Amino acid sequence: MIELNKLTVEEYYYLLNVLGWKQPSERLLRISLENGINVKYVLDGKTIGMARYVSDGGYAGLIMDVIVHPDYQGKGYGKKLIRYLIRYLKKNLEDDEQLMIQLLSAPGKQGFYKKFGFKANKKVAEDGMYMWLKKH
């Protein structure tokens, strides 16, 4: 079952831990969860996947932190999370409006996102980049 905007800090940390991803501070994570759109997949009472959408509040946003626990990968849960997010975002558009959704694909996962209509186009943008900024 997919739940909208009910992802907890503990569930988020659990899924990041499973993949060995860097963990943000609890303070910043709480702010992120309050200000973005998040979905989680719950199976037998256990959160096995999540995805987040962050936005400028207008026409542009970013899908990020698409995670499915390794024990459940390849079984369609990630597809269900992305489909749910896309349907939710589309439902909130007015007639003839367009929303630009961006994402940074994990290595080797571009094919997964192409199934939903995402395109990799060097004329539009070079490879995605990121940095972690830390106050010393």
C-alpha positions, 0 to 999 in steps of 0.5 A: 500500500502506498501512503502519501506524506506519512514517511517518518524520520525513522523510516527514512533513516532505515532505508538510507542505511540499507543502501549505505547512503549519507544521512542528513541531520534530523533537523534538516530531514524533518524540514525536508519531509514537511516541505516536500511530497513523499510517498512510501510503500508499506508491505505487511506493516513494514516500509520497504520503499520511498520516493520524494518530490521537491519543488519550487512551488510552481512549474519545476521540481525534482524526484529524489531518494527513490529507494526500494529495500534490496530484498524487494527490488525487481518486484515492481514496487519502485514503479508503483511509487513513481507512477503514484507520484506522477499521477498525483502531480498530474492531478493537481495541474490545471488544463494545458499546464506543464510541470517540469520534473527532473531527477538524478538517476543512480548509475545504471538506472536510466532505463528504469526512468525512461519507461515513465517518459524521462529523457536523457538529453545532453542538449538540455542538461549535462550529467547531473551533479551534486555536492554536500555543503557543510559548515565547519 
